[in-house]
Amino acid sequence: MVSTKPQTASILFYDEETGQIKLCNVLRSKVQAVIDRGMSVPVPPEMPEHSDQPITDEIARQLGGMMLLLQGYANPELQDRLQIATEAPMNWTTPKPPTE
């Protein structure tokens, strides 16, 4: 069943002026060109297309953690505030591309 409601996209960002992480919903049509140029990853990554698997509390926690860690990479001033348990300690340095 196709929805007649306009699709929205959620944008998470760090506001340097207020030191807050903010979330906003926008019409997807307004940001579709940006989405098309970006890298999209299903959450969780192993979930197949057209899946009807439940989206559990654990998946929600993983998504939230992943989004916050991505903000930490982009905003080093936020890194010390992120008290998130990860499988291995966070290495915030950007990996160097391999040389040929």
C-alpha positions as CSV (number, residue, x, y, z in Angstrom):
1,M,0.0,0.0,0.0
2,V,1.4,3.4,-1.0
3,S,0.9,6.3,1.4
4,T,-0.7,9.5,0.1
5,K,1.1,11.4,2.8
6,P,4.3,13.2,1.8
7,Q,7.4,11.3,2.9
8,T,9.7,13.0,5.4
9,A,13.4,12.7,6.2
10,S,14.9,13.1,9.7
11,I,18.1,15.1,10.0
12,L,20.3,14.9,13.0
13,F,22.9,17.6,13.5
14,Y,25.2,19.1,16.2
15,D,24.5,22.8,16.8
16,E,27.9,24.3,17.7
17,E,26.3,27.5,19.1
18,T,24.2,25.8,21.7
19,G,26.2,22.6,22.2
20,Q,23.1,20.6,21.5
21,I,22.3,17.7,19.2
22,K,19.2,18.5,17.3
23,L,16.7,16.5,15.2
24,C,14.4,17.9,12.6
25,N,12.0,16.4,10.1
26,V,11.8,17.9,6.6
27,L,9.9,17.0,3.4
28,R,12.0,14.3,1.7
29,S,11.4,16.0,-1.6
30,K,13.3,19.0,-0.3
31,V,16.4,16.9,0.4
32,Q,16.1,14.1,-2.1
33,A,19.0,15.4,-4.2
34,V,21.3,15.3,-1.2
35,I,20.1,11.8,-0.3
36,D,20.8,10.6,-3.8
37,R,24.4,11.9,-3.6
38,G,25.0,10.4,-0.1
39,M,25.6,6.9,1.1
40,S,22.6,5.2,2.4
41,V,22.9,2.2,4.8
42,P,20.0,0.1,5.9
43,V,19.6,-0.3,9.7
44,P,20.5,-2.9,10.8
45,P,22.9,-3.4,7.8
46,E,21.9,-7.1,7.4
47,M,18.2,-6.3,7.1
48,P,17.1,-7.3,3.5
49,E,15.1,-5.0,1.2
50,H,11.3,-5.3,1.6
51,S,11.7,-6.9,5.0
52,D,8.9,-7.0,7.4
53,Q,11.1,-7.9,10.4
54,P,10.3,-6.0,13.5
55,I,12.3,-2.9,14.4
56,T,13.2,-3.7,18.0
57,D,14.5,-1.7,20.9
58,E,18.0,-3.0,20.2
59,I,17.8,-1.9,16.6
60,A,16.7,1.6,17.8
61,R,19.6,1.7,20.3
62,Q,22.0,0.8,17.6
63,L,20.7,3.4,15.2
64,G,20.8,6.1,17.9
65,G,24.3,5.2,18.9
66,M,25.5,5.1,15.3
67,M,24.0,8.5,14.6
68,L,25.6,10.0,17.7
69,L,29.0,8.5,16.9
70,L,28.9,9.9,13.4
71,Q,28.3,13.4,14.9
72,G,31.4,12.7,17.1
73,Y,33.5,12.1,14.1
74,A,32.3,15.3,12.5
75,N,32.5,17.4,15.7
76,P,35.6,16.6,17.8
77,E,34.4,18.9,20.6
78,L,31.5,16.4,21.1
79,Q,33.7,13.3,21.5
80,D,34.4,13.5,25.2
81,R,30.6,13.9,25.9
82,L,29.7,10.7,24.1
83,Q,29.4,8.1,26.9
84,I,28.4,5.2,24.6
85,A,29.4,1.6,25.1
86,T,31.1,0.3,22.0
87,E,32.5,-3.2,21.1
88,A,36.0,-1.7,21.1
89,P,37.3,1.7,22.3
90,M,36.6,4.5,19.9
91,N,39.5,5.6,17.7
92,W,38.5,9.1,16.5
93,T,41.4,9.5,14.1
94,T,40.4,9.5,10.4
95,P,41.9,6.6,8.6
96,K,44.4,7.5,5.9
97,P,43.5,6.1,2.4
98,P,45.8,3.3,1.3
99,T,48.6,4.2,-1.0
100,E,49.1,2.5,-4.2
